[in-house]
Amino acid sequence: MTHKRLCAVLSLACMALLGARADGHAIVGDRLFPGTLTFDDPAVADEFSGPVLSRQKHPAFGGPDLEDTSVPGSFSRLIIPGLSIGADTDWTKHDAPGGPSANGIGATHLTLKGQAYEDPVHETMIAASLSWGLGGIGNPDLHAHAYDTIEPGLAFGRGFGDLPGDLAFLRPFGITGGMVVDLPLSGKSRPAPGAPVASNPVIIHWGFALEYSTRYGLSAGEEPLNQFVPLVEFQFDSPLNGGYGTKMAGTVNPGLAYAAETWQLSAEALVPLNHPGGSPGFRVGVSFFLDDLIPSLFGKPLFP
């Protein structure tokens, strides 16, 4: 697919989402879904996520485990109510035991994201996205693609605050999740100049998180306790073909989020569920709610 055709696809997605609306910061009814550090949240808003610091060892093909230190960041801006455009990238450093290290820019994307569904009574949100993975930007050895990708995605959140009285103990719980599919726009490519031609893989990135809202059972004045959200994320990368093989990598990530009025701080441990999931590590990051932080610039969409 050419860049012109891809832009046409993005335009069609934009038109399909023109009727959507959104409430910022993943708030629906009485439920706050904090942004996780693994997958996107189900809201559409003016936000800047970063810096996020992640460190973990993972298996390398034909050699010892590599330690990745990654600092991703992303920015999103509302175009119209319920529809945003955004960009994300990261800086990554590979450290090999006894060998040279490599560092530089990793994968980079441009994204359209729209609010597809919202139900305050049942504390439910769904957002759809379409990303363009920019090939040839960044270092292929640092998870950047030498080829373009198109990446449809879906994110959801469901709180249980509407449960009946005999199940009231479950009302603080909620679940969020997301899935993104990497679809290469060319069948084969060279991962690096001079490298053998390889099949470009289709990869499904998916995960979900179980969250506990401390707002339930606490009054508004009991801050900061009611602003903490303990959570456990489950993260999976499932390659379907290509040079990565078909072995799924999985981690479970217990952590804690603190949501203030204009920013959020999150921290998680990374615990592998299988060998491709790597070794234990950590991830910590901050997000800024730009419409509350700088309302003069981000208080409304570009085209209200």
BAKOL-227669 format. One record per residue (C-alpha): x, y, z. Coordinates in steps of 0.02 Angstrom, whole numbers, padded with zeros to 5 digits, always signed. Layout:
BEGIN
XYZ/...
***
This chain:
BEGIN
+00000+00000+00000/+00066+00171-00047/+00071+00318+00074/-00069+00402-00026/-00182+00251-00003/-00140+00241+00180/-00185+00424+00203/-00351+00386+00119/-00383+00245+00243/-00346+00363+00388/-00465+00492+00314/-00605+00363+00302/-00575+00313+00483/-00586+00497+00532/-00753+00516+00442/-00822+00359+00523/-00787+00428+00696/-00852+00605+00672/-01008+00572+00775/-00915+00505+00928/-00897+00602+01090/-00783+00584+01241/-00752+00632+01421/-00568+00660+01461/-00450+00554+01563/-00552+00393+01545/-00689+00450+01664/-00861+00373+01635/-00998+00389+01765/-00911+00374+01934/-00768+00270+01864/-00591+00325+01827/-00489+00208+01718/-00307+00259+01744/-00194+00252+01592/-00091+00093+01600/+00092+00076+01551/+00063-00070+01431/-00086-00028+01320/-00191+00124+01279/-00335+00180+01390/-00514+00186+01321/-00532+00377+01321/-00494+00512+01194/-00416+00670+01266/-00274+00797+01258/-00132+00706+01345/+00055+00690+01351/+00124+00525+01417/+00305+00526+01468/+00434+00508+01516/+00410+00322+01546/+00561+00221+01600/+00563+00033+01569/+00704-00091+01600/+00701-00278+01568/+00808-00418+01496/+00738-00520+01354/+00799-00667+01249/+00900-00628+01092/+00912-00740+00940/+01076-00835+00936/+01154-00747+01086/+01142-00700+01270/+00995-00602+01341/+00992-00417+01303/+00946-00286+01431/+00828-00155+01361/+00815+00018+01436/+00673+00110+01350/+00602+00286+01370/+00443+00303+01265/+00329+00453+01252/+00167+00499+01164/+00059+00651+01130/-00124+00662+01078/-00230+00813+01029/-00418+00822+01005/-00467+00872+00828/-00654+00869+00857/-00752+00804+01008/-00717+00619+01019/-00577+00611+00891/-00391+00640+00919/-00230+00631+00821/-00069+00579+00905/+00111+00525+00888/+00225+00414+00988/+00406+00357+00985/+00539+00296+01105/+00724+00300+01143/+00797+00128+01177/+00965+00061+01232/+01019-00120+01208/+01155-00186+01324/+01232-00355+01280/+01341-00445+01410/+01522-00426+01358/+01473-00343+01195/+01438-00171+01124/+01281-00075+01166/+01164+00008+01042/+01048+00154+01070/+00933+00265+00970/+00755+00293+00913/+00638+00143+00907/+00466+00121+00831/+00369+00280+00785/+00183+00296+00748/+00050+00421+00696/-00123+00379+00764/-00306+00425+00744/-00412+00377+00895/-00600+00394+00917/-00726+00364+01056/-00835+00224+00990/-00949+00192+01139/-00984+00264+01311/-01111+00210+01445/-01098+00306+01611/-01231+00199+01697/-01133+00038+01668/-00961+00122+01678/-00913+00063+01504/-00800+00143+01372/-00735+00083+01204/-00611+00173+01092/-00549+00125+00918/-00385+00177+00840/-00289+00166+00678/-00101+00191+00678/+00028+00210+00542/+00195+00133+00589/+00326+00238+00501/+00453+00124+00420/+00633+00179+00400/+00629+00292+00553/+00738+00233+00695/+00856+00086+00719/+00790-00086+00663/+00895-00164+00801/+00792-00064+00927/+00617-00126+00878/+00596+00001+00737/+00525-00064+00573/+00616-00051+00408/+00442-00059+00328/+00276+00031+00352/+00136-00048+00452/-00047-00011+00477/-00107-00051+00653/-00293-00056+00696/-00328-00059+00882/-00467-00070+01010/-00468-00020+01195/-00607-00047+01323/-00648-00016+01504/-00786-00090+01612/-00817-00045+01794/-00929-00145+01910/-01004-00001+02009/-01178-00048+01944/-01179-00218+02030/-01326-00253+02149/-01314-00235+02338/-01272-00417+02375/-01118-00397+02264/-01070-00225+02328/-00897-00288+02380/-00855-00305+02195/-00904-00127+02147/-00728-00054+02167/-00661-00173+02035/-00645-00135+01851/-00562-00210+01699/-00477-00127+01552/-00397-00204+01400/-00330-00171+01228/-00273-00253+01068/-00168-00187+00922/-00126-00287+00765/+00036-00247+00671/-00001-00274+00485/+00152-00249+00373/+00121-00155+00211/+00252-00259+00121/+00281-00445+00126/+00470-00446+00145/+00609-00325+00186/+00790-00314+00245/+00796-00282+00433/+00957-00183+00404/+01064-00137+00253/+01155-00291+00191/+01050-00411+00297/+00958-00557+00215/+00781-00526+00155/+00655-00586+00287/+00466-00604+00296/+00383-00460+00387/+00281-00528+00533/+00102-00499+00583/+00102-00472+00773/-00046-00455+00891/-00009-00350+01046/-00144-00376+01177/-00173-00366+01362/-00293-00327+01503/-00286-00257+01679/-00385-00288+01837/-00402-00126+01936/-00467-00079+02108/-00536+00096+02132/-00508+00159+02310/-00638+00296+02277/-00774+00172+02323/-00807+00177+02510/-00707+00338+02537/-00771+00516+02542/-00705+00650+02425/-00608+00728+02567/-00506+00571+02603/-00366+00618+02486/-00242+00555+02436/-00308+00380+02476/-00452+00392+02353/-00333+00437+02212/-00235+00273+02215/-00281+00130+02098/-00194-00038+02131/-00191-00142+01972/-00121-00298+01890/-00086-00296+01704/-00064-00446+01590/+00035-00410+01430/+00056-00524+01279/+00142-00511+01109/+00086-00646+00987/+00181-00655+00820/+00086-00754+00689/+00225-00775+00561/+00389-00703+00499/+00561-00699+00577/+00498-00694+00756/+00421-00867+00744/+00255-00896+00830/+00304-00901+01015/+00198-00787+01121/+00287-00678+01251/+00191-00638+01409/+00215-00542+01572/+00108-00504+01724/+00135-00328+01791/+00072-00286+01967/+00077-00101+02004/-00002+00056+02072/-00068+00216+01990/-00094+00384+02075/-00212+00501+01983/-00204+00686+02029/-00305+00825+01947/-00179+00864+01809/-00060+00715+01807/-00043+00530+01844/+00105+00430+01910/+00115+00241+01884/+00239+00106+01930/+00239-00080+01890/+00347-00234+01910/+00373-00342+01755/+00360-00527+01794/+00382-00649+01648/+00251-00782+01619/+00361-00884+01501/+00538-00884+01431/+00502-00766+01284/+00430-00646+01413/+00608-00609+01471/+00671-00580+01648/+00598-00479+01793/+00603-00291+01766/+00510-00131+01804/+00417+00012+01721/+00375+00184+01791/+00299+00334+01705/+00200+00494+01716/+00057+00564+01610/-00008+00742+01599/-00191+00790+01569/-00159+00939+01458/-00336+01008+01455/-00330+01028+01645/-00146+01074+01654/-00150+01208+01516/-00336+01244+01485/-00298+01400+01383/-00216+01293+01249/-00299+01123+01269/-00469+01160+01345/-00565+01122+01185/-00541+01028+01019/-00456+01112+00872/-00625+01113+00783/-00762+01121+00919/
***
